[in-house]
C-alpha cells in the first residue's frame, strides 16, 4: 500500500515539474512578445531606470535591486534579473 502511495506521489511531482516547465516556456514567449511590442511602439523607458543605472554605476547593486523591488513589486530574483539586464544593456 505504501509503495502505491509513493508511486502516486512521485507521479504527481513529475506532473507538476512538467507543468512548471511548460509555464516557464510560455512566460518566456510572452516576455519576447512584450519586448518586441515595446520596441515597435517606441514606448518610453521607465523613469526609475535612470535612478537604477546611477546606483549601478556607483556600485550599489543591492540598493538598485531593493529599489526595483519596491517600485515594480518584483521578487528578489526578478529584481536581480532586471538589474542584470540593465547592466548588460549598458555594456553594449
Backbone as a chain_set.jsonl record, in Angstrom:
{"seq": "XXXXXXXXXXXXXXXXXXXXXXXXXXXXXXXXXXXXXXXXXXXXXXXXXXXXXXXXXXXXXXXXXXXXXXXXXXXXXXXXXXXXXXXXXXXX", "coords": {"N": [[0.818, -1.198, 0.0], [1.914, 1.257, 0.824], [3.849, 1.544, -1.124], [2.366, 2.061, -3.383], [1.25, 4.528, -2.744], [3.585, 6.076, -2.599], [4.439, 5.866, -5.245], [2.306, 7.147, -6.559], [2.602, 9.685, -5.456], [5.145, 10.384, -6.482], [4.534, 10.419, -9.218], [2.767, 12.561, -9.273], [4.497, 14.633, -8.54], [6.284, 14.605, -10.72], [4.5, 15.289, -12.754], [3.806, 17.895, -11.923], [6.3, 19.208, -12.142], [6.616, 19.065, -14.894], [4.468, 20.654, -15.765], [5.213, 23.124, -14.634], [7.544, 23.628, -16.096], [6.425, 23.91, -18.657], [4.88, 26.218, -18.233], [6.895, 28.081, -17.656], [8.116, 28.196, -20.148], [6.037, 29.322, -21.65], [5.845, 31.813, -20.411], [8.34, 32.922, -21.051], [8.001, 33.13, -23.802], [5.897, 34.996, -23.908], [7.191, 37.166, -22.74], [9.079, 37.716, -24.686], [7.384, 38.546, -26.773], [6.275, 40.821, -25.571], [8.581, 42.393, -25.333], [9.167, 42.782, -28.061], [6.881, 44.207, -28.908], [7.156, 46.482, -27.32], [9.51, 47.595, -28.359], [8.702, 48.124, -30.995], [6.607, 49.932, -30.663], [7.85, 52.028, -29.554], [7.774, 52.836, -26.845], [8.294, 54.902, -24.01], [11.096, 54.545, -21.797], [11.006, 53.21, -18.471], [10.828, 55.622, -15.894], [12.239, 55.136, -13.559], [14.472, 53.737, -14.298], [16.65, 55.389, -14.853], [17.496, 56.223, -12.297], [18.147, 53.715, -11.28], [20.252, 52.948, -12.98], [22.121, 54.843, -12.226], [22.617, 54.083, -9.577], [23.71, 51.56, -10.103], [26.027, 52.253, -11.519], [27.403, 53.462, -9.475], [28.123, 51.327, -8.05], [26.281, 50.239, -6.362], [24.606, 47.879, -6.375], [22.943, 46.293, -4.745], [21.272, 48.159, -3.484], [20.021, 49.082, -5.772], [18.609, 46.824, -6.568], [16.898, 46.554, -4.386], [15.418, 48.942, -4.607], [14.204, 48.479, -7.062], [12.58, 46.302, -6.424], [10.82, 47.533, -4.614], [9.63, 49.559, -6.186], [8.644, 48.302, -8.541], [7.457, 46.034, -7.584], [8.548, 43.448, -7.677], [9.829, 40.074, -7.257], [12.723, 38.978, -5.387], [14.499, 37.541, -7.07], [13.489, 38.247, -9.597], [13.897, 41.013, -9.558], [16.685, 41.109, -9.394], [17.334, 39.959, -11.851], [16.284, 41.925, -13.511], [17.937, 44.11, -12.921], [20.38, 43.01, -13.726], [19.856, 42.837, -16.437], [19.666, 45.553, -17.125], [22.316, 46.241, -16.611], [23.65, 44.726, -18.584], [22.636, 45.889, -20.884], [23.779, 48.39, -20.742], [26.419, 47.84, -21.192], [26.575, 47.213, -23.853]], "CA": [[0.0, 0.0, 0.0], [2.78, 2.431, 0.884], [4.524, 1.68, -2.419], [1.412, 2.681, -4.306], [1.181, 5.941, -2.369], [4.848, 6.69, -3.01], [4.401, 5.937, -6.706], [1.358, 8.206, -6.912], [3.246, 10.935, -5.066], [6.191, 10.658, -7.466], [3.882, 10.783, -10.477], [2.243, 13.923, -9.103], [5.646, 15.544, -8.576], [6.75, 14.663, -12.114], [3.497, 16.054, -13.487], [3.934, 19.299, -11.534], [7.516, 19.727, -12.76], [6.336, 19.225, -16.317], [3.602, 21.832, -15.911], [6.014, 24.315, -14.333], [8.4, 23.836, -17.265], [5.59, 24.443, -19.73], [4.527, 27.594, -17.885], [8.09, 28.91, -17.83], [8.263, 28.407, -21.588], [5.013, 30.275, -22.086], [6.214, 33.134, -19.886], [9.442, 33.423, -21.874], [7.412, 33.536, -25.075], [5.16, 36.236, -23.697], [8.172, 38.231, -22.498], [9.632, 38.047, -26.002], [6.366, 39.322, -27.487], [6.203, 42.131, -24.923], [9.778, 43.141, -25.728], [9.012, 43.172, -29.454], [5.868, 45.254, -28.968], [7.728, 47.68, -26.717], [10.457, 48.173, -29.312], [7.98, 48.619, -32.168], [5.756, 51.073, -30.327], [8.75, 53.051, -29.035], [7.321, 53.306, -25.543], [9.417, 55.448, -23.236], [11.632, 53.696, -20.747], [10.524, 53.55, -17.134], [11.627, 56.704, -15.307], [13.108, 54.644, -12.48], [15.688, 53.149, -14.864], [17.753, 56.348, -14.698], [17.968, 56.099, -10.917], [18.762, 52.394, -11.136], [21.555, 52.979, -13.665], [23.012, 55.648, -11.393], [23.025, 53.223, -8.465], [24.581, 50.513, -10.655], [27.327, 52.866, -11.825], [28.061, 53.752, -8.199], [28.432, 50.046, -7.408], [25.241, 49.987, -5.363], [23.67, 46.926, -6.974], [21.959, 45.836, -3.751], [20.285, 49.232, -3.35], [19.253, 49.11, -7.016], [17.675, 45.687, -6.517], [15.876, 46.893, -3.385], [14.554, 49.975, -5.174], [13.421, 47.817, -8.106], [11.537, 45.519, -5.756], [9.832, 48.441, -4.041], [8.933, 50.323, -7.216], [7.952, 47.447, -9.505], [6.778, 44.931, -6.904], [9.101, 42.188, -8.157], [10.5, 39.228, -6.278], [14.162, 39.209, -5.328], [15.117, 37.005, -8.289], [13.058, 39.054, -10.733], [14.563, 42.31, -9.463], [18.094, 40.906, -9.751], [17.375, 39.765, -13.306], [16.016, 43.236, -14.107], [19.174, 44.893, -12.772], [21.382, 42.402, -14.612], [19.521, 43.213, -17.82], [20.092, 46.944, -17.291], [23.776, 46.244, -16.687], [24.087, 44.204, -19.889], [22.275, 46.887, -21.902], [24.727, 49.494, -20.645], [27.707, 47.392, -21.725], [26.531, 47.141, -25.321]], "C": [[0.861, 1.261, 0.0], [3.519, 2.641, -0.43], [3.632, 2.364, -3.445], [1.304, 4.173, -4.01], [2.452, 6.685, -2.78], [4.881, 6.866, -4.523], [3.461, 7.052, -7.173], [1.961, 9.571, -6.598], [4.33, 11.326, -6.07], [5.608, 11.068, -8.813], [3.32, 12.206, -10.413], [3.377, 14.933, -9.181], [6.163, 15.695, -10.002], [5.787, 15.493, -12.954], [3.613, 17.545, -13.186], [5.184, 19.929, -12.145], [7.324, 19.959, -14.25], [5.49, 20.468, -16.563], [4.372, 23.123, -15.652], [6.929, 24.636, -15.512], [7.632, 24.417, -18.432], [5.224, 25.904, -19.465], [5.713, 28.534, -18.04], [8.322, 29.204, -19.306], [7.262, 29.414, -22.12], [5.334, 31.689, -21.623], [7.344, 33.731, -20.707], [8.925, 33.884, -23.235], [6.655, 34.844, -24.97], [6.105, 37.408, -23.47], [8.797, 38.665, -23.813], [8.657, 38.921, -26.792], [6.256, 40.724, -26.898], [7.402, 42.985, -25.316], [9.669, 43.625, -27.173], [7.999, 44.31, -29.597], [6.393, 46.57, -28.392], [8.676, 48.367, -27.69], [9.727, 48.787, -30.507], [7.158, 49.859, -31.851], [6.563, 52.238, -29.76], [8.211, 53.683, -27.75], [8.51, 53.86, -24.775], [9.838, 54.465, -22.145], [11.072, 54.128, -19.403], [11.417, 54.619, -16.522], [12.589, 56.218, -14.23], [14.426, 54.097, -13.023], [16.886, 54.093, -14.754], [18.353, 56.242, -13.302], [18.689, 54.772, -10.7], [20.135, 52.356, -11.791], [22.576, 53.779, -12.849], [23.53, 54.816, -10.219], [23.987, 52.134, -8.944], [25.97, 51.072, -10.922], [28.113, 53.217, -10.565], [28.429, 52.473, -7.455], [27.442, 49.65, -6.335], [24.172, 49.041, -5.925], [22.579, 46.493, -6.001], [20.873, 46.89, -3.557], [19.413, 49.319, -4.599], [18.217, 47.988, -7.036], [16.544, 45.995, -5.538], [14.896, 47.919, -3.943], [13.664, 49.39, -6.27], [12.28, 47.024, -7.491], [10.437, 46.422, -5.22], [8.981, 49.111, -5.123], [8.084, 49.438, -8.123], [7.229, 46.267, -8.87], [7.261, 43.563, -7.348], [9.659, 41.368, -7.005], [11.991, 39.529, -6.319], [14.849, 38.73, -6.609], [14.746, 37.828, -9.52], [13.756, 40.413, -10.738], [16.036, 42.185, -9.837], [18.235, 40.722, -11.248], [17.16, 41.091, -14.029], [17.274, 44.1, -14.066], [20.27, 44.331, -13.672], [21.129, 42.765, -16.069], [19.925, 44.678, -18.091], [21.61, 47.042, -17.415], [24.263, 45.784, -18.06], [23.741, 45.171, -21.01], [23.27, 48.043, -21.911], [26.081, 49.128, -21.228], [27.734, 47.407, -23.245], [26.334, 48.504, -25.937]], "O": [[0.581, 2.214, -0.727], [3.79, 3.779, -0.816], [4.1, 3.149, -4.27], [1.271, 4.989, -4.932], [2.378, 7.815, -3.261], [5.307, 7.908, -5.019], [3.797, 7.81, -8.083], [1.839, 10.504, -7.391], [4.415, 12.489, -6.464], [6.132, 11.966, -9.472], [3.393, 12.956, -11.386], [3.236, 15.977, -9.819], [6.45, 16.809, -10.439], [6.214, 16.307, -13.772], [3.527, 18.37, -14.096], [5.134, 21.065, -12.616], [7.819, 20.943, -14.8], [5.775, 21.245, -17.474], [4.2, 24.106, -16.373], [7.07, 25.801, -15.884], [8.122, 25.312, -19.122], [5.257, 26.729, -20.378], [5.553, 29.663, -18.504], [8.68, 30.322, -19.674], [7.601, 30.262, -22.946], [5.119, 32.652, -22.359], [7.315, 34.919, -21.027], [9.363, 34.909, -23.757], [6.76, 35.703, -25.846], [5.855, 38.515, -23.949], [9.021, 39.856, -24.03], [9.056, 39.911, -27.405], [6.155, 41.704, -27.636], [7.251, 44.174, -25.6], [10.04, 44.759, -27.474], [8.241, 45.269, -30.33], [6.104, 47.644, -28.92], [8.645, 49.59, -27.829], [10.104, 49.861, -30.975], [7.031, 50.747, -32.694], [6.015, 53.313, -29.513], [8.2, 54.904, -27.597], [9.618, 53.336, -24.885], [9.039, 53.671, -21.649], [10.706, 55.29, -19.223], [12.64, 54.531, -16.621], [13.639, 56.823, -14.015], [15.401, 54.001, -12.278], [18.017, 53.638, -14.581], [19.572, 56.18, -13.145], [19.713, 54.716, -10.019], [21.078, 51.799, -11.229], [23.753, 53.423, -12.796], [24.72, 54.837, -9.905], [24.965, 51.823, -8.264], [26.973, 50.441, -10.59], [29.343, 53.262, -10.586], [28.982, 52.528, -6.356], [27.743, 48.809, -5.488], [22.986, 49.37, -5.944], [21.421, 46.343, -6.391], [19.69, 46.557, -3.475], [18.216, 49.593, -4.51], [17.083, 48.188, -7.471], [15.377, 45.73, -5.823], [13.684, 47.782, -3.772], [12.498, 49.768, -6.39], [11.149, 47.067, -7.976], [9.254, 46.111, -5.356], [7.762, 49.216, -4.987], [6.943, 49.777, -8.439], [6.469, 45.573, -9.544], [6.477, 42.615, -7.393], [9.927, 41.889, -5.923], [12.458, 40.257, -7.194], [15.686, 39.439, -7.167], [15.588, 38.076, -10.382], [14.157, 40.906, -11.791], [16.579, 43.054, -10.519], [19.155, 41.268, -11.856], [17.793, 41.346, -15.054], [17.629, 44.743, -15.054], [21.004, 45.089, -14.307], [22.066, 42.976, -16.838], [20.459, 44.995, -19.154], [22.13, 47.82, -18.215], [25.178, 46.378, -18.631], [24.479, 45.265, -21.99], [23.567, 48.607, -22.965], [26.812, 49.997, -21.704], [28.788, 47.592, -23.853], [26.274, 48.625, -27.161]]}, "num_chains": 1, "name": "protein.A"}
